């Protein structure tokens, strides 16, 4: 019988499939469609110290092979997440959840992570230093190794749970960023976030997005994500969570062969709310097709 279980920073997952932050809300929205306890875990909507209304409309645009978003971290703020969202989630999801955190200063990150670290439901803190759609935070920390290190050190000083740092692909050297985070104490790395991109409306001759640029996600980014997961997993000793354009059980296995210990699924959830459920259901048959008994055995299998 196929073994789908994996280990992520010392916590066992029934399977490696994790809906990515920003594509799965706070979980209970999808529980109306299926039993979300089938998931390995999920990364809930990016949470900041203060409430955010996000960017002005329009903030979604379609493109060949994917989509652009410039939502801008719309969320109710950490206090309401703790008082309202997590209790609602507890009714429908009975596993540790991954808390995705963003900020606009080192102090913001530390404050929000400390509060979420105290919540029994939270298993991991996914520290997002890679959002391309906000001004004055997010990706600013993810494009400079020293700035990234300062965030990681501050968060690790106030938390006891595993800290997974989410990296942007919008850098020259992704390996240098990952190594800097590892050296600062990160327990894991997740990558990639979206690629910075844009569309232009031919009728108005203006950018389609009010933010001008947005983050490209979907199948078009999968080969880029795979390459970066491969490079980073060879360069660090901590677990890597792979994501970017994943939409099938085959994609999950390919990401794990590249070096991912677990795999996040993002834009596919927006096109099909059953995407993660169906990927998990397809994994045993796909494993049998490729002669895989235990998913843990294939992690980094393409490294040679």
KOLVOLO-792890 format. One line per 3 residues: their letters; for each residue x, y, z of N, C-alpha, C. Coordinates in steps of 0.001 Angstrom, whole numbers. Example, Ala and Ser with C-alpha at 12.3 -4.5 7.8 and 13.67 -1.06 7.14 Angstrom:
AS) 13190:-5690:7800:12300:-4500:7800:13200:-3300:7800; 12850:-2250:7080:13670:-1060:7140:12900:30:7870
END
This chain:
XXX) 848:-1206:0:0:0:0:877:1248:0; 536:2207:-851:1348:3418:-980:1323:4223:314; 2495:4745:700:2624:5583:1887:2783:7027:1430
XXX) 1758:7844:1683:1771:9242:1256:2319:10173:2326; 2594:9671:3509:2972:10539:4621:4371:11119:4437; 4556:12319:4953:5859:12987:4922:6058:13685:6266
XXX) 7262:14162:6479:7597:14920:7686:7992:16332:7274; 7423:17325:7941:7779:18711:7658:8191:19397:8948; 9486:19587:9112:10037:20252:10295:9611:19546:11581
XXX) 9592:18206:11541:9281:17437:12732:7816:17155:12961; 6946:17624:12075:5508:17379:12182:5083:16477:11030; 4377:15389:11365:3966:14434:10339:2747:14954:9588
XXX) 2774:14793:8266:1630:15098:7419:1126:13797:6808; -187:13634:6710:-756:12445:6087:-402:12356:4607; -183:13495:3994:242:13566:2597:910:14919:2388
XXX) 1624:15111:1278:2412:16341:1115:1660:17515:526; 347:17391:307:-393:18420:-426:-914:19503:520; -524:20751:220:-825:21901:1072:-1368:23036:206
XXX) -2641:23400:327:-3109:24605:-357:-2297:25824:70; -1921:26625:-911:-1034:27754:-651:-1794:28961:-133; -1083:29771:635:-1663:30988:1201:-2230:31886:107
XXX) -3370:32477:415:-3994:33397:-529:-4920:32725:-1517; -4929:31377:-1526:-5783:30652:-2461:-6782:29752:-1745; -6783:29789:-406:-7617:28872:365:-8275:29563:1554
XXX) -8234:30900:1552:-8839:31652:2645:-8327:31217:4004; -9252:31067:4951:-8920:30522:6267:-9461:29103:6415; -9661:28440:5275:-9962:27021:5255:-11426:26675:5280
XXX) -12178:27283:6202:-13574:26879:6358:-14406:27195:5113; -13959:28144:4292:-14687:28437:3057:-14749:27209:2144; -13671:26419:2140:-13621:25228:1296:-14282:24026:1954
XXX) -14477:24087:3258:-15111:22967:3962:-16562:22784:3536; -17155:23773:2897:-18496:23618:2349:-18503:22707:1125; -17325:22507:527:-17221:21705:-690:-16761:20273:-414
XXX) -15828:20112:527:-15340:18761:852:-14698:18768:2234; -14411:17564:2731:-13794:17410:4049:-12324:17802:3949; -11978:18990:4446:-10614:19481:4281:-9618:18769:5192
XXX) -10087:17889:6065:-9159:17074:6848:-8366:16105:5972; -8750:15963:4701:-7970:15114:3797:-6635:15748:3430; -6480:17043:3654:-5252:17760:3303:-4105:17399:4240
XXX) -2876:17535:3730:-1732:17417:4636:-1824:18498:5698; -1918:19723:5254:-2275:20905:6040:-2631:21965:5020; -2779:23229:5430:-2887:24311:4461:-2304:25567:5075
XXX) -1909:26475:4204:-1339:27749:4642:-2427:28809:4526; -2835:29362:5675:-3964:30282:5586:-3571:31658:5061; -4574:32447:4778:-4406:33739:4112:-3367:34601:4818
XXX) -2521:35249:4038:-1461:36074:4591:-1992:37062:5623; -1405:37031:6809:-1911:37809:7944:-881:38850:8367; -1361:40046:8633:-494:41156:9039:-891:41657:10421
XXX) -58:42522:10960:-313:43054:12313:-1632:43813:12368; -1858:44688:11401:-3071:45493:11330:-3951:45009:10175; -5256:45283:10221:-6120:44932:9088:-5676:45651:7822
XXX) -5904:44975:6680:-5578:45582:5395:-6746:45382:4430; -7063:46442:3700:-8138:46361:2707:-7617:45898:1355; -6299:45847:1214:-5719:45400:-50:-5641:46513:-1073
XXX) -5273:46152:-2291:-5097:47118:-3362:-6426:47461:-4023; -6477:48597:-4724:-7709:48966:-5443:-7991:48005:-6598; -9246:47976:-7031:-9657:47180:-8189:-9305:47925:-9477
XXX) -9110:47185:-10557:-9055:45729:-10683:-7720:45183:-10180; -7765:43968:-9602:-6548:43387:-9062:-6358:41929:-9452; -7136:41470:-10429:-6960:40145:-11006:-6969:40289:-12520
XXX) -6075:39593:-13199:-6046:39589:-14665:-5665:38200:-15158; -6323:37752:-16202:-6000:36456:-16784:-4877:36601:-17803; -4203:35483:-18061:-3191:35446:-19106:-3016:33998:-19550
XXX) -2346:33797:-20651:-2099:32452:-21139:-1263:31682:-20124; -1751:30541:-19708:-983:29696:-18793:-1034:30107:-17342; -1954:31020:-16990:-2012:31403:-15582:-2839:32642:-15345
XXX) -2486:33365:-14282:-3211:34576:-13905:-2280:35516:-13159; -2678:36786:-13120:-1971:37782:-12336:-2870:38227:-11198; -2286:38421:-10023:-3050:38987:-8924:-2254:40089:-8256
XXX) -2997:41100:-7812:-2409:42187:-7026:-3358:42506:-5883; -3740:41457:-5145:-4719:41616:-4068:-4175:42512:-2968; -2900:42352:-2638:-2293:43261:-1665:-2507:42895:-214
XXX) -2542:41585:73:-2600:41094:1458:-3845:41565:2214; -4984:41576:1558:-6223:41899:2256:-6462:40873:3356; -6637:41338:4589:-6877:40433:5713:-7373:41250:6909
XXX) -8011:40598:7888:-8603:41330:9009:-7631:41703:10117; -6346:41338:9989:-5374:41617:11040:-5286:40471:12027; -4140:40336:12674:-3864:39149:13481:-4828:38968:14647
XXX) -5259:40052:15284:-6142:39898:16442:-7478:39270:16053; -8041:39694:14936:-9307:39112:14490:-9114:37707:13932; -7961:37446:13339:-7685:36079:12896:-7731:35137:14092
XXX) -7117:35560:15190:-7069:34721:16394:-8449:34615:17053; -9177:35721:17114:-10455:35711:17840:-11621:35173:17018; -11547:35289:15674:-12687:34905:14838:-12378:33784:13851
XXX) -11289:33921:13103:-11021:32959:12027:-10581:31593:12564; -9678:31563:13509:-9191:30274:14003:-10279:29462:14722; -11145:30074:15530:-12240:29287:16114:-13170:28685:15062
XXX) -13435:29425:13995:-14273:28876:12918:-13559:27719:12229; -12263:27884:12021:-11484:26825:11382:-11467:25555:12224; -11387:25709:13535:-11285:24550:14428:-12479:23613:14313
XXX) -13594:24115:13829:-14786:23287:13690:-14705:22342:12495; -13823:22662:11530:-13800:21881:10285:-12429:21299:9943; -11375:21712:10655:-10027:21222:10354:-9364:20836:11655
XXX) -8924:19591:11742:-8474:19040:13012:-7008:18619:12984; -6218:19369:12260:-4782:19141:12158:-4068:20472:12383; -2759:20447:12619:-2029:21715:12701:-2128:22480:11378
XXX) -2292:23779:11465:-2399:24619:10286:-1139:25471:10152; -819:25861:8920:337:26714:8664:-132:28168:8636; 481:29003:9463:110:30418:9537:1048:31234:8654
XXX) 491:31860:7627:1290:32700:6738:1286:34131:7269; 2461:34712:7405:2614:36020:8045:3388:36960:7122; 2895:38179:6999:3624:39209:6265:3729:40455:7129
XXX) 4554:41406:6694:4750:42608:7491:5406:43717:6706; 5522:44862:7353:6113:46045:6727:7336:46541:7492; 7683:45804:8545:8894:46088:9311:9286:44815:10036
XXX) 10508:44762:10510:10949:43611:11295:10064:43457:12524; 9708:44588:13137:8866:44551:14332:7489:43991:14030; 6941:44329:12855:5648:43778:12450:5690:42255:12408
XXX) 6696:41733:11737:6819:40280:11617:6919:39621:12989; 7762:40170:13842:7958:39574:15164:6666:39620:15984; 5972:40732:15943:4725:40885:16705:3686:39861:16262
XXX) 3460:39778:14962:2425:38884:14435:2792:37425:14653; 4046:37084:14439:4481:35700:14644:4386:35292:16112; 4734:36192:17008:4646:35868:18436:3209:35547:18823
XXX) 2262:36338:18333:862:36109:18682:345:34796:18091; 726:34499:16864:261:33268:16232:972:32042:16794; 2199:32219:17232:2950:31114:17836:2260:30596:19092
XXX) 1507:31449:19742:824:31078:20983:-451:30271:20740; -872:30160:19483:-2130:29483:19174:-1912:27982:18992; -2618:27144:19737:-2418:25690:19657:-2661:25113:18268
XXX) -3534:25731:17483:-3836:25214:16146:-2677:25375:15175; -1806:26342:15434:-727:26663:14491:423:25682:14654; 789:25019:13556:1920:24095:13586:3207:24716:13091
XXX) 3092:25556:12057:4254:26189:11444:3937:27662:11194; 4964:28478:11168:4844:29875:10752:5530:30015:9400; 4749:30344:8376:5314:30585:7048:5491:32092:6896
XXX) 6728:32534:6993:7038:33967:7017:7254:34441:5587; 6298:35221:5106:6281:35647:3712:7100:36931:3542; 8294:36778:3010:9125:37952:2706:9188:38137:1191
XXX) 8084:37775:518:8148:37659:-936:6955:38225:-1680; 6046:38942:-1007:4857:39429:-1695:5216:40591:-2623; 4960:40460:-3948:5339:41532:-4870:4283:42611:-5015
XXX) 3174:42506:-4289:2027:43365:-4560:1731:44390:-3478; 2677:44608:-2561:2509:45637:-1546:3705:46567:-1580; 3484:47777:-1153:4546:48786:-1170:5061:49003:250
XXX) 6365:48989:401:6953:49260:1700:7137:48044:2575; 6970:46856:2024:7146:45636:2822:7249:44437:1924; 7024:43251:2493:7005:42039:1683:8298:41792:946
XXX) 8277:42013:-373:9400:41624:-1200:10664:42424:-911; 10538:43587:-300:11727:44360:67:12648:43519:943; 12067:42765:1862:12863:41916:2745:13371:40672:2015
XXX) 12669:40266:960:13005:39032:276:14018:39162:-831; 14478:40373:-1095:15456:40557:-2163:16835:40956:-1637; 16977:41027:-327:18257:41387:271:18586:40385:1376
XXX) 19690:39653:1261:19997:38624:2259:20083:39150:3687; 20636:40342:3869:20756:40896:5218:19388:41236:5798; 18511:41819:4968:17164:42160:5438:16388:40892:5763
XXX) 16515:39882:4925:15835:38612:5189:16330:37999:6490; 17623:38033:6698:18203:37472:7921:17689:38185:9159; 17519:39499:9070:17048:40263:10229:15620:39861:10594
XXX) 14790:39596:9595:13420:39150:9865:13440:37777:10522; 14229:36865:9968:14281:35499:10505:14765:35502:11951; 15816:36232:12234:16345:36277:13607:15319:36836:14573
XXX) 14612:37893:14157:13610:38505:15035:12456:37553:15311; 12021:36843:14302:10915:35898:14471:11341:34715:15329; 12515:34185:15076:13000:33039:15852:13185:33397:17325
XXX) 13447:34650:17617:13665:35068:19006:12379:35062:19820; 11226:35080:19141:9952:35176:19877:9026:33989:19621; 9531:32964:18928:8679:31820:18600:9373:30511:18957
XXX) 8549:29487:19162:9067:28155:19446:8738:27172:18331; 7797:27535:17482:7359:26635:16411:8225:26795:15171; 8209:25795:14276:9045:25872:13074:8722:27102:12232
XXX) 9775:27761:11773:9653:28946:10936:10100:28586:9520; 9172:28684:8583:9439:28409:7171:9399:29733:6432; 10469:30083:5757:10562:31387:5098:10175:31245:3629
XXX) 9199:32042:3210:8710:31988:1834:9465:32996:980; 10121:32501:-69:11018:33326:-877:10403:33741:-2205; 10835:34884:-2677:10430:35391:-3977:11370:34885:-5068
XXX) 10841:34618:-6272:11709:34275:-7398:12305:35505:-8068; 11877:36698:-7637:12293:37935:-8294:13643:38419:-7766; 14623:37524:-7808:15979:37820:-7348:16977:37225:-8343
XXX) 18202:37701:-8265:19251:37169:-9140:19745:35821:-8654; 19865:35649:-7334:20450:34435:-6771:19559:33895:-5657; 18677:32966:-5996:17754:32397:-5019:18495:31575:-3969
XXX) 19592:30946:-4352:20361:30126:-3417:20963:30983:-2316; 21469:32155:-2668:22049:33046:-1666:20997:33471:-643; 19777:33730:-1103:18703:34107:-193:18366:32956:747
XXX) 18282:31752:207:17939:30587:1029:19017:30310:2067; 20249:30403:1661:21352:30157:2594:21385:31195:3706; 21081:32452:3371:21051:33504:4386:19963:33223:5418
XXX) 18805:32771:4960:17713:32447:5880:18066:31255:6751; 18693:30244:6163:19114:29077:6938:20114:29475:8008; 21087:30308:7628:22109:30729:8582:21514:31546:9728
XXX) 20402:32251:9454:19757:33073:10482:18854:32249:11393; 18663:30969:11066:17896:30103:11952:16611:29553:11396; 16292:29806:10116:15059:29280:9534:15034:27758:9629
XXX) 13846:27213:9878:13670:25765:9972:13297:25144:8642; 12889:25980:7680:12519:25491:6363:12415:26652:5401; 12338:26322:4108:12191:27315:3051:10996:26910:2198
XXX) 10132:27875:1828:9106:27592:831:9299:28518:-362; 9104:27974:-1543:9308:28720:-2783:8686:27945:-3947; 8155:28742:-4918:8350:30171:-5101:7034:30912:-4890
XXX) 7145:32193:-4548:5988:33057:-4647:5856:33469:-6108; 4955:34374:-6402:4663:34718:-7788:5781:35526:-8443; 5796:35456:-9769:6732:36246:-10575:6096:37589:-10920
XXX) 6844:38653:-10778:6308:39975:-11053:6015:40114:-12551; 4799:40590:-12866:4367:40619:-14259:3294:41688:-14451; 2863:41872:-15710:1807:42846:-15979:1082:42508:-17269
XXX) -110:43098:-17442:-879:43062:-18689:-1315:44483:-19016; -1580:44724:-20318:-2047:46035:-20779:-3368:45858:-21517; -4323:46700:-21193:-5626:46702:-21855:-5475:47412:-23202
XXX) -5736:46700:-24292:-5531:47273:-25625:-6520:48396:-25937; -7685:48358:-25307:-8669:49410:-25563:-8301:50714:-24868; -7898:50617:-23618:-7561:51839:-22875:-6083:52197:-22995
XXX) -5289:51199:-23429:-3833:51365:-23549:-3184:51678:-22206; -3800:51157:-21171:-3288:51324:-19815:-3115:49943:-19177; -2288:49850:-18130:-2157:48566:-17430:-3518:48066:-16942
XXX) -3744:46764:-17049:-5008:46161:-16619:-5207:46245:-15109; -4121:46107:-14358:-4202:46111:-12904:-4029:47533:-12374; -4840:47887:-11393:-4705:49209:-10773:-3324:49382:-10151
XXX) -2753:48271:-9689:-1414:48296:-9084:-308:48337:-10133; -676:48310:-11405:184:48244:-12590:785:46853:-12745; 1508:46373:-11744:2069:45030:-11817:1374:44115:-10820
XXX) 1496:42825:-11072:939:41821:-10176:1816:40589:-10170; 1366:39567:-9467:2138:38336:-9370:1596:37279:-10306; 2441:36745:-11173:2066:35697:-12115:2121:34340:-11431
XXX) 1011:33593:-11520:959:32237:-10990:270:31347:-12004; 264:30038:-11722:-358:29102:-12638:656:28246:-13366; 206:27362:-14267:1097:26394:-14925:2321:27003:-15602
XXX) 2208:28249:-16057:3338:28871:-16764:4583:28981:-15900; 4418:29074:-14569:5585:29287:-13705:6182:27975:-13196; 5537:26843:-13481:5989:25569:-12905:7451:25247:-13217
XXX) 7913:25356:-14472:9318:25026:-14728:10305:25932:-13989; 9937:27199:-13814:10800:28123:-13063:10851:27702:-11599; 9680:27403:-11039:9610:26976:-9645:10395:25693:-9424
XXX) 10241:24755:-10334:10935:23471:-10221:12446:23676:-10199; 12925:24540:-11073:14372:24814:-11128:14877:25403:-9821; 14109:26323:-9248:14544:26961:-8009:14465:26002:-6823
XXX) 13439:25170:-6766:13346:24163:-5710:14546:23210:-5796; 14879:22808:-6981:16028:21920:-7202:17313:22568:-6693; 17533:23829:-7082:18765:24522:-6689:18845:24722:-5174
XXX) 17740:25181:-4589:17750:25485:-3156:17875:24214:-2326; 17155:23174:-2683:17200:21946:-1885:18581:21301:-1908; 19343:21531:-2950:20724:21028:-3010:21683:21867:-2169
XXX) 21267:23119:-1885:22180:24062:-1238:21963:24198:264; 20788:23769:768:20500:23911:2199:20238:22550:2824; 20295:22513:4163:20078:21247:4884:18697:21195:5540
XXX) 17931:22265:5402:16592:22318:5997:15554:21960:4930; 14354:21546:5353:13336:21137:4383:12906:22275:3463; 12521:21887:2252:12011:22824:1258:10572:22451:922
XXX) 9693:23452:904:8317:23278:440:8242:23884:-953; 7897:23065:-1942:7861:23544:-3320:6471:23995:-3723; 6405:25032:-4531:5130:25521:-5056:5389:26355:-6293
XXX) 4317:26551:-7059:4408:27355:-8270:3887:26573:-9462; 2625:26762:-9799:2050:26116:-10970:1684:24665:-10799; 1670:24156:-9581:1348:22753:-9332:-158:22537:-9519
XXX) -520:21554:-10353:-1947:21325:-10609:-2305:19857:-10781; -1373:18942:-10507:-1652:17517:-10689:-789:16687:-9746; -1156:15413:-9608:-340:14497:-8813:1043:14332:-9434
XXX) 1123:14340:-10752:2427:14261:-11422:3308:15444:-11057; 2706:16640:-10982:3466:17828:-10595:4010:17693:-9172; 3202:17131:-8271:3642:16930:-6891:4863:16025:-6856
XXX) 4806:14923:-7583:5935:13986:-7602:7164:14633:-8229; 6970:15420:-9269:8104:16102:-9901:8755:17086:-8926; 7931:17817:-8180:8466:18746:-7180:9253:18004:-6099
XXX) 8756:16849:-5690:9447:16090:-4646:10751:15512:-5171; 10766:15081:-6400:12018:14614:-7007:13043:15746:-7081; 12551:16966:-7271:13451:18128:-7304:13999:18470:-5928
XXX) 13339:17949:-4865:13857:18183:-3522:12857:18674:-2507; 11594:18807:-2893:10575:19305:-1960:10132:18216:-994; 10040:18561:280:9513:17641:1292:7995:17669:1334
XXX) 7404:18769:898:5959:18930:787:5720:19911:-349; 4458:19978:-817:4169:20747:-2029:2898:21574:-1826; 2993:22864:-2092:1819:23735:-2000:1170:23907:-3375
XXX) -137:24000:-3350:-937:24175:-4562:-1649:25509:-4457; -1427:26397:-5426:-1964:27739:-5333:-3080:28042:-6300; -2742:28574:-7470:-3743:29075:-8418:-4751:28011:-8823
XXX) -4357:26745:-8800:-5291:25674:-9182:-6543:25682:-8311; -6421:26101:-7047:-7584:26173:-6156:-8593:27222:-6612; -8104:28256:-7264:-8983:29330:-7704:-9752:28926:-8958
XXX) -9152:28063:-9766:-9823:27566:-10970:-10770:26416:-10652; -10407:25617:-9630:-11184:24432:-9275:-11094:24224:-7772; -12165:24480:-7022:-12085:24352:-5564:-11788:22939:-5083
XXX) -11936:21947:-5952:-11657:20557:-5581:-10236:20120:-5960; -9413:21039:-6418:-8102:20691:-6969:-7256:19871:-6000; -7126:20334:-4761:-6259:19626:-3815:-6838:18266:-3443
XXX) -8144:18213:-3232:-8782:16935:-2940:-8502:15922:-4043; -8631:16368:-5297:-8459:15458:-6427:-6994:15059:-6626; -6071:15971:-6335:-4643:15627:-6427:-4300:14546:-5410
XXX) -4799:14696:-4189:-4537:13699:-3141:-5119:12349:-3548; -6339:12353:-4082:-6976:11103:-4504:-6201:10426:-5625; -5547:11220:-6480:-4814:10665:-7621:-3410:10197:-7261
XXX) -2900:10613:-6117:-1510:10294:-5781:-1214:8793:-5709; -2020:7963:-5036:-1677:6535:-4973:-1552:5887:-6353; -2488:6180:-7254:-2415:5610:-8590:-1215:6116:-9366
XXX) -879:7386:-9182:280:7957:-9866:1572:7362:-9321; 1615:7159:-8015:2782:6503:-7416:2958:5086:-7962; 1861:4358:-8068:1934:2994:-8609:2439:3014:-10053
XXX) 1962:3974:-10823:2377:4097:-12222:3889:4248:-12351; 4501:4963:-11415:5938:5226:-11494:6754:4385:-10520; 6139:3357:-9950:6874:2423:-9099:7319:3011:-7780
XXX) 6502:3891:-7194:6846:4556:-5928:5988:3974:-4809; 6622:3472:-3774:5904:2934:-2622:5761:3951:-1499; 6804:4766:-1302:6872:5698:-172:7357:7039:-696
XXX) 6550:8074:-537:6924:9391:-1086:8200:9929:-471; 8463:9566:766:9681:10072:1414:10943:9589:709; 10829:8458:24:12004:7882:-643:12414:8672:-1879
XXX) 11504:9486:-2418:11825:10164:-3683:12266:11613:-3489; 12221:12120:-2254:12593:13515:-2026:14048:13743:-2465; 14229:14638:-3416:15568:14904:-3938:16093:13829:-4852
XXX) 15217:12947:-5302:15655:11823:-6120:16269:12213:-7451; 16009:13412:-7936:16580:13864:-9209:17963:14480:-9046; 18457:14556:-7820:19738:15219:-7605:20912:14404:-8129
X) 20741:13096:-8193:21823:12247:-8708:22953:12062:-7728
END
